[in-house]
Amino acid sequence: MNTRVSKFSSRRDFEHPASSPHTLWVASLFLFLLPLILHMGCASSIDLGEMDSKTEGGIDSLLHEESVVFGRINVVSDGRPVNWPNSTAGKVFRFGAGEFRVLVHSETGSKVFSYTLTDDGSFAWHLPPGNHAIAGYEWHARPGGPNRLSGRIWAEFLVHDKGALIYIGTLVINFLDGRYSMTVEDNFNEALTKVSAEFPYLNGPRSKQLVRLEKGP
């Protein structure tokens, strides 16, 4: 059963999170540098599927220093979930719904990672221990709309240790009438089944730490 655990609605312009001065500074800097970051490129990929992670040796090597973070980003437009291209051609030419990227900010080394959604938005990332946040999004070539939409998310989560398998929930981003709202749902069993089928050697301890959305104005 799906459990909705949090809700936040906003316009495209967001208030800063009620958090530490460091977080406020990072959030402000992110909003200012978002276009530059996306066009200049980010740190190396956090996509587990791009590593040698589907073999036992590859997983053992990975989990020695990092953990696997998994979940889903479900984009809903005008009441319908969006499915994203998973082919190279689809990403390059932005077929269908176009290309939707999220930026993941890591306090570990102050890095920013870019991740492009595919299929239903399910993901498996490899990240070091520390505080992280899904900071913002950019949607290119949305059919019937402007060429590019971008905005703030700031959904925080913690990677508490190395060698773990951490579920952070389904982040639902709902676009309607020029506005968007966000909720977090708990679909742990479904997500675990999916990630275990794709990466059968993920044998670390499992935990659930749903992302925390900032409070609205």
N, C-alpha and C positions, 0 to 999 in steps of 0.2 A: 504494500500500500504506500502511496506517495504521501509524505508528511511535509506540509509547508511550515517552515520554522521561522521565517523572517520576512519582512516586507519593507520596501522603501520606494517611494515615488518621487519623481522630480522632473523638472524641465531639463533641457540640455545643459544649462548652466548649473553647476553644483556648488554648494557651500563646502568649505574645508572641513575635514573630520575633526570632531572634538577629541583631540589626542595630544601627544607630546609636541613640544616645539619642533623637534626634529621631524616628526611626521608631517606637521603643517608645512615646514619648509620644503620637504621632498614633494608633497602634493602640489604646492604652488609651482615649484620648478618643473614638475611633470607637465602641468597644463601649459606652461610657457614653451616648453621644448618639444611637445608632442609631435608637431609636424616635422621638425628637424630630425628627431629620433627615427621616425618612420621612414624618412627619405634617405638618411645616411646609413641606416642599418643599426642593429643592436648586437648584443653579445651572442655567443654561440648558442645553437639551438638547445632547447630543453625537451624537445619531442623525443620520447622514449623510442618511438618507431624508427627514428633515424640512426639509432645506435645498434651495435651488435648485441641486442638485448633479447633475442628470441632463442638463445642457446643458454645452457646452464652456466658455461664459463663466462659469457658476456654479462649475465645478471650478477654473478658473484663478484666480478670486477667492479660493476657499477655500484652495487650496494655497499661496497667497502667504504665509500666516502659520502654517498648520497642516499636519499630515499626516493621512493616512487609516490607521486601525488596524482590521484586520478579523480575523475568526475565528469561533468558535462556542462557545457554552456549552451543553453537552449534559447535560440533567438526566435521570438514570435513576432510576426508582422501582420497587422490587421487580423489578428485572431488565429493565424495559421503558423505552425512551426516551420522554420526555414531549413531546407536541406542544402548542404554546401558541396561544391564539386570536390572530388578527391583525385582527379587526374591532373597531370602536369599541364595539359592543354586547357583544362577548365580553370585552373588557377591563373594561368598566364593571360587568357583571353576573357576571364571573368564571365563564364557562361552562367545562365540562370540567374540566381540571386546575387551573383558577383562574388566578392572576396571580403571576408570579415576577419579582421585581426584583433587580437587582444595583446596588451602589453602587460608583462608580469614584472613587477619591481621586486628585487631581492636586496634586503639590507646587507646580506653577506657580500661584501665587496662592492656594494652600491651599484649593482648591475641591473640592466633592463633587458628583458627578453621579449621578442616578438613571436607570436604563435598564430598561425592561420587555421581557422576552423575547417574541418572536413566532415562530410556525411551529416550525422545528427548533432555534431558538436561535442561528442565524447572525446576525452583526452587522457593521456598518461604522460606525465612530465617527470623528469629526474631533477631534483633540487637538493642543495646542501641544507644542513640544519640551520634554522634561523627564522626570522620573520619575513614574510612575503606578502604581496598584495597583487591581485588582478586590478591594475590601475586604471585602464581605459580601453577604448575600442576605436577602430576605424573601419568603416564600411564603404567599400569602393563600388561604384557603378550599380547602385540599387535601381532595378527596373522601375520606371514610372516615377522616379524621384530624383533628387540632386545627385550629382556625380559622386560626391563623397560626404558621408556623415561621420562625425567623430564626437566623442564625449567621455565623460568621467564615469568610472565604476567604483574603484577603491573598495574591493572586497578582500579583507585581510585573512591570512591563515598562518599557522605555525607548523614548521617541520621540526619536531621535537628531538629527533635522533637520527642516526644513520641506520641504513638497512631496514627501514620500515616501509609498509604499504599503507598509505594514508588517504582516506576518502574525504574530500572536502565538499561534496554535495553537487546538486544541479543548480547552477545559477541561471535563472530565467530572466531574460531581458525582453520586455514586451514593448514593442513600438506601436503607437496608435495615435492618430491625429496630431502628428508633429511632436509628440512627447514620448518619453519612455519611462517605464517603471521596472523595478527589479525585485525579485523574490528569490529565496533559497529553499529548495526542496530536498528531502532526504529519500533517495532511491538507492540505498546502499546495496541491497542484494542484487538488484538488476545490474548495477555498475560493476560489482565484484565479479559476477558471472561473465560479463563482457570482457573485462580486462584480463581475467584469468585464462579465457579462451585464446586471446590474442598473444599473451605472454605467459606461457604455461610454466615457466620456471620462477615465477614470482612467489617465493616462499617465506618472505619476511613476516614479522608480526604485523597484524592488521589493526588499524584503529580508525575511528571516525572523528574528524574535527571540522565541522562545517564552517565555511567562510563566514566572516562577520561583516555585514554591511554597515557603512557609516550612517549616522542618524541624519535624517532630512532636516531642512531649515524649519 
